[in-house]
Amino acid sequence: MIGGGAAGFFGAIACAKAHPHTQVILLEASRQPLAKVRVSGGGRCNVTHACFEPAGLVQNYPRGGKALRGAFSRFQSLDTVNWFAEYGVKLKTEPDGRMFPTTDSSATIVDCLTKAALSAGVEVRTGAVVVSVSRQLDKFEISLKSGEILQGDRQAMRLSADRVLLSTGSNQIGYQIATALGHHIEPAVPSLFTFNVLDSRLRDLAGVSVDARLKLSVAGSQLEQTGSLLITHWGLSGPAVLKLSAWGARVLHDCHYQATLLINWLPQLNPEVLRQKLLLVKSESSQKLIALHRGVDKMPHRLWQYLVSRVGIGGEERWAGLSNKNLNLLIQELTQGQYLIQGKGVFKEEFVTCGGVNLKDVNFKTMESRCCPGLYFAGEILDIDGVTGGFNFQSAWTTGWLAGQAMGSRE
Ligand SMILES: Cc1cc2nc3c(=O)[nH]c(=O)nc-3n(C[C@H](O)[C@H](O)[C@H](O)COP(=O)(O)OP(=O)(O)OC[C@H]3O[C@@H](n4cnc5c(N)ncnc54)[C@H](O)[C@@H]3O)c2cc1C
């Protein structure tokens, strides 16, 4: 197993457990395996998502959903929950469906995987950077970077294996090894990022969070998401933005992260109902200042003031003086305000790579390569990525588990 992340560990444990006759060696480049698990979910590790229907689960993968459909019918979120429960780790569900260990600590998951690997008989070698893998008749020759192994002279710089799992995440060496063995790689670009908006007055509202409907126009395509939107010091974030960034990852990259975003700040109201509401306020509160007396309930005061000012309505204007033209502009601002995205930011809690090994090169029943028998793939090295919410780990658990089950088989 090359790569000691979520997918590599799951694959190694599944293989060693299902096929006790196999000798499973896990090679991890860094000194500390499972580094991403440790930092994941803001240190809490969003292990999976409480969506227990494969058909529903696949809807959350901008790339790879179709290929994962069958895979999830064999190992899905509920299997993940049960798998961890078997090792005494309980998961809890948050209102938005994200599942975390009840300890709220990723260390629980790291410890669990480490102990599970040990008890299954997996040999974990850290500081083992694999630089190449070649096929020699029915065996694989694995070469390690010299000078990197600190675990004693007994370890060779070359290893021979009957079967190999490549689970190196988005690491370049992993892509190079896959390419050398005949696979196609979809170019890697980031997914799950925030949007930069160069509007200092908007950024003054950092911390404001509302439910909104977002429409992204980029290179002639339109993407839409409704959900929580968070204003930040650099622009926009929150689940709705992160989902848009995932679905638009490739096209946004190709457009250098320049796009137009339309925000409906009141997705629950249709524009005609909104018009009637505003006209009612105009007649009932005619002497009140528009900027200080909100026309719609529940919208944060600061956000209302900002939107009113975007229309050009001055701080001294009263409801009585609201012209038809400004009323129309206000409705437009509230329901389809236009914002220019100029660059992307980092969402610290989770990010992932779009691109990787082309899925046509892989048999998703076993995760075995179609180009190189005996070679398997799992996790982020594949051209699979999910939206935020635990879906990325789920694909790592599923593909790792399937590969591990298949790799030890004598057939
Ligand atoms: C900050 C952050 C937070 C995240 N939070 C979440 C979350 O809460 N929920 C969620 O679902 N997803 C989350 N993700 C995404 C998730 O971490 C990845 O989808 C997942 O880790 C992929 O697992 P993997 O095993 O395929 O790859 P990785 O976790 O990247 O593991 C690959 C391993 O291979 C090793 N390796 C690479 N090249 C070599 C080599 N040549 N030789 C030997 N070893 C090598 C690497 O050192 C690494 O340990 C987060 C990602 C980040 C960056």
The ligand as a Gaussian input file, in Angstrom:
#p B3LYP/6-31G(d) Opt

LIG

0 1
 C       -7.325000      20.822000       5.755000
 C       -8.193000      19.726000       5.211000
 C       -9.306000      19.337000       5.909000
 C      -10.140000      18.322000       5.399000
 N      -11.239000      17.961000       6.110000
 C      -12.050000      16.989000       5.625000
 C      -13.173000      16.556000       6.363000
 O      -13.399000      16.991000       7.498000
 N      -13.988000      15.617000       5.782000
 C      -13.719000      15.090000       4.547000
 O      -14.502000      14.246000       4.077000
 N      -12.627000      15.450000       3.859000
 C      -11.782000      16.371000       4.371000
 N      -10.682000      16.739000       3.671000
 C      -10.369000      16.003000       2.438000
 C       -9.696000      14.673000       2.852000
 O       -8.675000      14.961000       3.775000
 C       -9.142000      13.939000       1.643000
 O      -10.173000      13.724000       0.722000
 C       -8.559000      12.606000       2.096000
 O       -7.542000      12.824000       3.044000
 C       -8.006000      11.812000       0.939000
 O       -7.413000      10.661000       1.465000
 P       -6.253000       9.909000       0.691000
 O       -5.818000       8.801000       1.580000
 O       -6.676000       9.591000      -0.669000
 O       -5.087000      10.987000       0.525000
 P       -4.175000      11.684000       1.614000
 O       -4.915000      11.865000       2.879000
 O       -3.606000      12.872000       0.966000
 O       -3.039000      10.623000       1.900000
 C       -2.042000      10.331000       0.959000
 C       -0.821000       9.861000       1.714000
 O        0.132000       9.384000       0.796000
 C        1.410000       9.803000       1.196000
 N        2.265000       9.814000       0.003000
 C        2.165000      10.641000      -1.069000
 N        3.106000      10.335000      -1.969000
 C        3.809000       9.300000      -1.459000
 C        4.923000       8.547000      -1.947000
 N        5.494000       8.811000      -3.108000
 N        5.397000       7.540000      -1.164000
 C        4.825000       7.253000       0.025000
 N        3.779000       7.949000       0.523000
 C        3.281000       8.953000      -0.214000
 C        1.172000      11.190000       1.776000
 O        2.225000      11.557000       2.645000
 C       -0.151000      10.986000       2.496000
 O        0.028000      10.583000       3.826000
 C       -9.827000      17.719000       4.165000
 C       -8.685000      18.102000       3.476000
 C       -7.862000      19.096000       3.995000
 C       -6.633000      19.489000       3.228000

